[in-house]
Amino acid sequence: MKKNTMLLVAGGLTASLALSACGNNEDQRAAEAISASLMENASGEDEDGEFGVDQEQADCIGDGFVDKIGVDQLKEYGILTDDLETAGEVTDVQMSVEDADNAADVLVGCVDTSSLMADSFAEDDSMTEEEQACMMEAFNDDAMKKMFSLLFQGKEQEATADLMGPVMSCMMQGESMWGDDMSGEVGGDAASATVPPAPTMSDLSGDEAADPDAPGGQNNPLGLGDEFEVGDWTVKVNSVEEDATETILAENQFNEPPSEGNQFMLVNIDATYNGDTSGTAYWDLRPTFVTGTGNTAGGQLSDMCGSYPGNLMYEGEQFPGSTVTGNLCVSFPSDQVDGAMMITEVMDFDNNDRVFVELN
């Protein structure tokens, strides 16, 4: 999917920090060693220059790492040897949060990573202009710093999750969760592409919808602890933290507060795979959150939760009979929490199963 494009750019840039070189005084020699290593890698593994850096950028990164992190700490991480030669790869170390933030600041300050992302989006023929514009808006310098900091901390899963949140939002902006075209007008400037208004409950109930009065239907939702089947999965909502804003902001310093008037909500679920092969709950299940007034919530880029504890995405693949437990997160209007529901479907347009669960 489009995930690969961004992971290649991010991975290419961090892998280009693969560190083996030489060099006056200690700081200068260390900076020169890092710069030389970057240039060697750029001319070797990245012969097409796609993820490489030029000499000015390499010198900037070398000076920045030495200035912001320090020679002693670079040695401690194994990036520099006692002889001030480079060794290993930056992506193999786990920096402290402070050092990772500084390294990310240096990298994004020295290399126009946002432009690299934009170029990669522009070359992706599988993306629409609206999707490309949405991606370019989402992956600004602040977002890139956050992603690289997580990579420098050795938190590749969290970095991937932070990538995929905006990616999925951009991919879904032109259609509803059920494949209906909902794209709105896009102005002359592609960067001004707008996400259409959230559908109401009447939009969610098509001709093929199940009896709304049956258990798990719109008018008779299940409750917490009730098990239900959808597609190849048995699902149960265990608990809800209605206002998890403080929990999520404390999880990662880069997390931003919800938009004005909203709060973060965490929903903990169990998912058991009943199929014959394997499945991944995070990708197979399609949760939609509905407010007490009947509108869907969490569909805008500004609604992304960032890094949050127990993210279901981290749980990976399940095989027949296995159960996974994890959290889902949504930005929810604070004055519409009463009566909130979650609709669960599967990523299969031929399967119209859908179950409503009351979250209060």
N, C-alpha and C positions, 0 to 999 in steps of 0.2 A: 504494500500500500504506500501512500505518500510518506508514511513514517520513515521508510528507508531513505528517502531523499534527505531528510533532516538529520538522521543518524549518521549518514555518510559524511555530511558537511561537518557535523560536530565531532564525529569520530576522526575524520581526516585532520581536522585542526589540532585536536589533542594528541593524536598519534604522531603528528608532525613534530611534536615535542619529544619524540624518542631521542634520548640523550646518550657521544663518543668524540672528544676533541681536546684542545690544548690552550696555550696562550703566551710582569710588572707587578703591580701590587695585587693583593688577593682579590679585591672586588672586581678590578678590571679583568684579571685573568678568568675569573668565574663567569663574568658576563660574556666575554669573548668565547668561552667554551660553549656556553648555551647557544649563542648566536651561530657559531660554526656548526654545531650539531643540527640546528634548524635548517641551515642552508644545505647541509649534506643530505638531510632527509628530503628536502624539497626537490633536490636534483636527482634523487635516487628513486624512492618509492612513488613520488608524485611527478613522473616525467611529463605528464600532460599539463602540469602546473595548476590543476584544478584546486587542490587543497594546499599548495605550497605557499611560502611567504617569500618576499623579496628581501634584499639585504637590509634595507632601512627598517622593515618590520621586524626582522630577526634581531637586529641590534637593539631595537626598542624593547622587545620582549626580554632579551638577555639583561639589559640594564634594569628593566622594571622588576624582574624576578629577584635580582640581587638587592635592589633598593628596598623593595616592599617585604620580602621574605627573609633575606639575609643569608650570607654564605654558610654560617654555622647550621641554620635550620635546613638549608638545601642539602647539606651533608647528612644531617640527621635523617632526612627523608630518603637518602640514598640517590638523590638526583645528581649530586656531585661527590666525587671521591676526595680523599684527603689530599691528593695531588692536584685537585681542582680540574679534574677531567670529568666529563659527563658520563653517566652510567645508568642503565635501565631506562624506564619510560615514566613520564609524568603520570600516565594513566594507571600505572601499577602502584602508585603510592596513595596513602590516605592522609591528606593534609587536615590540619585543624580547620575549623570553620573560618577563623580569622584569616589564616594563610590562604585557604581556598578562595575566599572572597577577594583577597588581594591579587591572587593569581588570575582570577577571572577578570578583575578590573584591568589588569595589565594586558591580558590577551585581547579583550574587546576594545581597549583604548588604542592598541597598536595595530590591530587588524580590523577592518570594517566587516565584521562578521555578519551584520544585518544585510549588507549588500551581497555577500556570498550566498546567504539564504535566498535573497530576492532573485539572484541570478539562477539559482538552482530551481526555484519555482517557475521562473519564466521558461526554462528549458523543458519543463515537465508537460508534455503534450496531453497527458491524461487529466490535467486540471483545467477547470474553466477559468475565465478571467476573474469571475467573482471569487472563486476559491483562492486564486493567487493573490488577489488584493486583500482578502481576509487574512491569509497567512502572513503577508508582508506587514500588516498592521499588528498582528499578534506577536511576531518574533522581532520585537524592537530590541534596543541595546539592553534595557533592563531585563527582559526575558532571557536574552543570551547570557548575560552575566549570571543570572540565577542558574541556568542550565549548566554552564561551565563550572560554577562553584560546586554544584552537586557532583559533577564528574571528577573534579579534583579531590573531593572528599571520599571518592570511591563509591558513591551512591548512584550507580548507573540505573538501577530500577526506578529510583525517584526521578532522575533526569528524564528517563523515557516516559514516565507517567506525566510529568509536566509538559512534555512535548505533545503527548497524545490528547490531553484535554482540549487545548485550542484546535488541534488538528481535527478532532471529531466534530467540534462545534462548527468549524469552517466547512467541513464536508457535508454537514447536515443543514446548512443554512438555506439551501435552495429547495429542500424537500422536507416533508414531515417525516416523523418516525415510521410512517406506514407507506411511504413511497409516493404520496400525492404531491404534485407540483405546487409549492407555496411561495415561489420566488417573487419578490417584489421588484419594483422599478429600481434600476441602478443608474445613478447619475453619470454625467460625462466623464468624471474622474473615477477611475476604477477603485481608488482607495476609499471612495465614499460609499461603497457597496453596503447595503443595509440588510440586517437580518429581519425577516418578516415578523409581524406580531405573533405571539404565542396563540395556538388554537384554543378554543373553548371546549367544554365538555361535549357540546353538540357536534363539534368537528371530530371528536374522538369516537363517536358512536355511528359507524357506518351501517349499511344494509346488512352486512354479514356479521354484525356484532351479535354476541350471545344474548340470551334473555337477561335483561338488566336487573330483573328481580330474583334471579337464581343466586345461590350462594357464590360469592366472588364476583357478582355482577355490579354494575354501576350503582344500583339502588340498594344493594345488599352486600356491601364489602365485607371481606374477612377481617379478622383482627390480628393483633400481635400473637405469635405462637401458633397460629393456624397454618398447617401445611397445605400446599396446593401443587398441582402438576401443570406444567406448561412446556410444550415440546418434549424434549428428552430430560427434563429436569423436574425434581421435586424441590420446592422452595419454601422457606419459612422466614418471616420477618421476626427476628428475636427481640429487638429493642430499638428505640429511637431516642436520640439526644436532640431535642427540638431546637435548642440554642447551643450549638457547639462552636460558636465563634471564638471564644477564648481558647478552647482546646486546639483549634486549628491554627490560630495565630501563634500559639506557643509551640507548635510542632516545628515550624521552620521560620527563620527570621525574614525570609523573602516572601512569605505568604502575605497577601494584601487583604485588608478587610473587605467584607461584602459591600456591594453598592448601597447607597443610602436607602434606609427603609427595609433592608434585608438582613437576614441572619443565616449563618451556615447551619445546616441540619445534617446529622450523621444517622444513617440507617444501617443497622447490623443485620445481615442475613446469613442463613445456611442455604447451600445449594448442593443437592445430590445428583450426580450424573447417572441416568438410567439407560443411556443409549448403548449401542453395541461396539463403538469404537472409542472415541475420546471426545472431550469437549472442554471449553474454557468458559467458565461462568461469566467472566467480565465481558467477553465478546459475544457469547451466545445469547445472553439475556438482554432485553431492552427495557430498562425501567424508565417510566415517565412519572414525574411528580406533579400532582394536581393540587391547586390551592383550595381553600375552603369556599372561594367564590367561583370555582370551576375553571380557572385558567391554568395552563401548564406553567411550570417554573423551571428556571435553570438553563434556559436555552441560549443565553447571550454570552459573548466572550467575557464580559465583565462579571459573569456569574461563576467563573472557574474557582474552585476551592484551593488549588495549589496542592501542596503536599499535605496529606492528612493520615492519621494513624489507622492501621489496619486496612489500607486500600485494597479492595478486592482484586485490583489489577495485578498485584504482586503474587497472587496465589498460583498462577500458572495453569497447567493442563490437568484435567481430571479423567480418570478411567472408570469403567463401569463399577457402580456401587460406591464410589468414593464421594466424600462430602467435604466441602470447603466452607469456611466461615470468613466473612470479610465485611468491610464497610463500604457504603456508597455515600456520596456527599452531594448536596445540592444547596444552592443559594436560594432562600425562600423568603417571600414577603412577610415581615414580622406580624403584620395585622391580618394575615390570612392563614395562620397556622391551624386554627381551629377548623376541624373538618378536612384536614389534609389527607390525601390518599396517594398511594403509589400503584401505578398500573404496570404489570409485568407481562411482557410478550417475549417472543424469541426472534432472532435475526433470520427470519424465513418468511418471505412474502407469501408463500403458499400455505402458511400456517396462521390462522386467524385467532388462535387461542389468546385470550387476555384475561387477567385476573386483577380485580381491584382489592387493595388492602388498606384499611383505615389506619392512619399512623398515630392517632391520638389515643 
